[in-house]
Amino acid sequence: MIAIDGPGGAGKSTVAAALARRLGLERLDTGAMYRALTLCALRRDVDPTDGPALEALARSLSLAVGERVLVDGEDVTDDLRTPEVDSAVSIVAAHPEVRAVLVERQRAWVRDRGGGVVEGRDIGTVVLPDADAKVFLTAEPSVRAHRRAREDARSGAPDLAAARASLAARDALDAGRAASPLSVAEDAVEIDTSSRSVDEVVAEIVSLL
């Protein structure tokens, strides 16, 4: 069990995917689960501030998260990083009842596979506190903003200022929420990815194992 945490733009998904390939393990992007739930809430006019309604929705959905993300059999991968989802996902993810449902699904995913590379914001602290390796990725704010802007460019909306503002807002919400806030586990190794290649970061994580 390998836990990879960190804020947006720190390189979690890229590093987790490369690490999983290196080790021959499956990877779970827990952030995609929260984004998928947020997308469904927006589509079904469920208020992002309504915790009980979101919990009921989360329990009702069939979620399959891999290279593509399926919700009730529909591929929603390309709709998970819209500005609308970006602006609401931290609000949805802040509800304790929502996190309880999805954390149990995440732990079940690991149990079913006997391990895996799991990325998110509370993996080492909450989801997998007994992980074999815990890593917290960071990067300079300017680097994170450029990375996020490049991601947004793939959907046709490259905007560095908007990316910087979005990341700052998300950081504040994630670190300040009462349920499972973004934080570094006591036994996690912090790695700054600002000026390091993906291969270098993966090699360091492998060395931890």
C-alpha positions as CSV (number, residue, x, y, z in Angstrom):
1,M,0.0,0.0,0.0
2,I,1.5,3.3,-1.1
3,A,-0.1,6.6,-0.1
4,I,0.6,9.7,-2.2
5,D,-0.8,13.0,-0.9
6,G,-0.4,16.6,-1.8
7,P,-2.1,19.7,-3.1
8,G,-3.3,20.2,-6.7
9,G,-0.5,20.7,-9.2
10,A,2.1,18.9,-7.1
11,G,2.3,16.0,-9.5
12,K,0.3,13.4,-7.7
13,S,-1.4,11.8,-10.7
14,T,1.7,11.8,-12.9
15,V,3.9,10.4,-10.2
16,A,1.3,7.8,-9.0
17,A,0.7,6.6,-12.6
18,A,4.5,6.2,-13.3
19,L,5.0,4.5,-9.9
20,A,2.2,2.1,-10.4
21,R,3.6,1.1,-13.8
22,R,7.1,0.7,-12.3
23,L,5.8,-1.6,-9.6
24,G,3.2,-3.4,-11.6
25,L,0.4,-2.2,-9.3
26,E,-3.0,-0.7,-9.9
27,R,-3.6,3.0,-9.1
28,L,-6.6,4.8,-7.5
29,D,-7.1,8.5,-8.0
30,T,-9.4,9.3,-5.1
31,G,-9.8,12.9,-6.2
32,A,-11.6,11.6,-9.3
33,M,-14.2,10.0,-7.0
34,Y,-15.0,13.3,-5.4
35,R,-15.0,15.0,-8.8
36,A,-17.4,12.4,-10.2
37,L,-19.7,12.8,-7.3
38,T,-19.6,16.6,-7.7
39,L,-20.4,16.3,-11.4
40,C,-23.4,14.1,-10.7
41,A,-24.6,16.6,-8.0
42,L,-24.4,19.4,-10.4
43,R,-26.2,17.5,-13.1
44,R,-29.0,16.5,-10.8
45,D,-29.3,19.9,-9.1
46,V,-28.1,18.6,-5.7
47,D,-26.9,21.5,-3.6
48,P,-23.1,21.1,-3.0
49,T,-23.8,22.4,0.6
50,D,-26.4,19.7,1.4
51,G,-24.4,16.9,3.1
52,P,-27.2,14.4,3.6
53,A,-28.4,14.7,0.0
54,L,-24.8,14.2,-1.2
55,E,-24.3,11.2,1.1
56,A,-27.4,9.6,-0.4
57,L,-26.2,10.4,-3.9
58,A,-22.8,8.9,-3.2
59,R,-24.3,5.7,-1.8
60,S,-26.5,5.3,-4.9
61,L,-23.8,5.7,-7.5
62,S,-21.7,2.9,-9.1
63,L,-18.2,4.3,-9.4
64,A,-15.4,2.7,-11.3
65,V,-12.1,4.7,-11.3
66,G,-9.3,3.6,-13.4
67,E,-7.7,5.0,-16.6
68,R,-11.2,6.2,-17.3
69,V,-13.9,7.1,-14.8
70,L,-17.3,5.5,-15.1
71,V,-20.4,6.5,-13.2
72,D,-23.3,4.1,-13.5
73,G,-21.6,2.8,-16.6
74,E,-21.2,6.3,-18.3
75,D,-17.7,7.5,-19.1
76,V,-17.4,10.9,-17.5
77,T,-13.6,11.3,-17.5
78,D,-13.6,14.2,-19.9
79,D,-16.1,16.2,-17.8
80,L,-14.3,16.0,-14.4
81,R,-12.1,19.1,-14.8
82,T,-14.6,21.7,-15.9
83,P,-14.6,25.1,-14.1
84,E,-17.9,24.2,-12.6
85,V,-16.6,21.0,-11.0
86,D,-13.4,22.8,-10.0
87,S,-15.3,25.4,-8.1
88,A,-17.6,23.0,-6.3
89,V,-15.5,19.9,-5.5
90,S,-13.9,21.2,-2.3
91,I,-17.3,22.1,-1.0
92,V,-18.7,18.6,-1.7
93,A,-15.5,16.9,-0.3
94,A,-15.7,18.8,2.9
95,H,-18.8,17.0,4.2
96,P,-17.9,14.3,6.7
97,E,-20.7,12.0,5.6
98,V,-19.6,12.2,2.0
99,R,-16.0,11.4,3.0
100,A,-17.1,8.5,5.2
101,V,-18.8,6.9,2.2
102,L,-16.0,7.4,-0.3
103,V,-13.2,6.5,2.2
104,E,-14.9,3.1,2.8
105,R,-15.0,2.6,-1.0
106,Q,-11.3,3.5,-1.3
107,R,-10.3,1.0,1.5
108,A,-12.4,-1.7,-0.2
109,W,-10.6,-1.0,-3.4
110,V,-7.3,-1.6,-1.7
111,R,-8.6,-4.7,0.1
112,D,-9.9,-6.2,-3.1
113,R,-6.4,-5.8,-4.7
114,G,-4.2,-6.5,-1.8
115,G,-2.6,-3.1,-2.2
116,G,-2.0,-0.5,-4.8
117,V,-0.9,3.1,-5.3
118,V,-3.5,5.5,-3.9
119,E,-3.4,9.2,-4.4
120,G,-5.3,12.0,-2.8
121,R,-5.3,14.5,0.0
122,D,-6.0,12.3,3.1
123,I,-4.5,8.9,2.1
124,G,-1.7,8.7,4.6
125,T,-3.6,10.4,7.4
126,V,-7.0,8.8,7.1
127,V,-7.6,6.3,4.2
128,L,-4.4,4.2,4.7
129,P,-2.8,5.1,7.9
130,D,-0.8,1.8,7.8
131,A,0.5,2.2,4.3
132,D,3.9,0.7,3.5
133,A,5.1,4.1,2.2
134,K,3.7,7.5,2.6
135,V,4.7,10.4,0.4
136,F,3.5,14.0,0.5
137,L,4.3,15.8,-2.7
138,T,4.8,19.6,-2.9
139,A,5.9,22.2,-5.4
140,E,6.4,25.9,-5.6
141,P,3.1,27.8,-6.1
142,S,4.2,29.2,-9.5
143,V,5.1,25.7,-10.7
144,R,1.8,24.2,-9.6
145,A,-0.1,27.1,-11.3
146,H,1.8,26.5,-14.6
147,R,1.1,22.7,-14.4
148,R,-2.6,23.3,-13.8
149,A,-2.8,25.9,-16.6
150,R,-1.4,23.3,-19.0
151,E,-4.0,20.8,-17.8
152,D,-6.7,23.3,-18.3
153,A,-5.3,24.0,-21.8
154,R,-6.3,20.5,-22.9
155,S,-9.9,21.5,-22.3
156,G,-9.4,24.7,-24.2
157,A,-9.0,27.1,-21.3
158,P,-5.4,28.0,-20.6
159,D,-5.3,30.8,-18.0
160,L,-2.4,31.1,-15.6
161,A,-4.0,33.7,-13.4
162,A,-7.2,31.6,-13.1
163,A,-5.2,28.5,-12.3
164,R,-3.3,30.3,-9.6
165,A,-6.5,31.6,-8.0
166,S,-8.2,28.3,-8.3
167,L,-5.3,26.4,-6.6
168,A,-5.1,29.0,-3.8
169,A,-8.8,28.7,-3.1
170,R,-8.7,24.9,-3.2
171,D,-5.7,24.8,-0.8
172,A,-7.5,27.0,1.7
173,L,-10.7,24.9,1.6
174,D,-8.8,21.6,1.8
175,A,-6.6,22.6,4.6
176,G,-9.3,24.3,6.6
177,R,-12.1,21.7,6.4
178,A,-13.0,20.0,9.7
179,A,-13.2,16.4,8.2
180,S,-9.8,15.0,7.0
181,P,-8.1,18.2,6.2
182,L,-5.1,18.2,3.8
183,S,-2.1,17.7,6.1
184,V,1.2,15.8,6.2
185,A,1.2,12.5,8.0
186,E,3.8,12.3,10.8
187,D,5.6,9.4,9.1
188,A,5.3,10.7,5.5
189,V,8.3,11.8,3.4
190,E,7.9,15.2,1.8
191,I,9.2,15.5,-1.7
192,D,9.4,18.8,-3.6
193,T,8.7,18.1,-7.3
194,S,9.3,21.6,-8.5
195,S,12.6,20.9,-10.3
196,R,12.7,17.2,-10.3
197,S,11.8,14.8,-13.1
198,V,9.1,12.2,-12.7
199,D,11.7,9.4,-12.9
200,E,13.7,11.0,-10.1
201,V,10.6,11.2,-7.8
202,V,9.6,7.7,-8.6
203,A,13.1,6.4,-7.9
204,E,13.0,8.1,-4.5
205,I,9.7,6.5,-3.6
206,V,10.9,3.1,-4.7
207,S,13.9,3.5,-2.5
208,L,11.6,4.1,0.5
209,L,10.1,0.7,-0.1
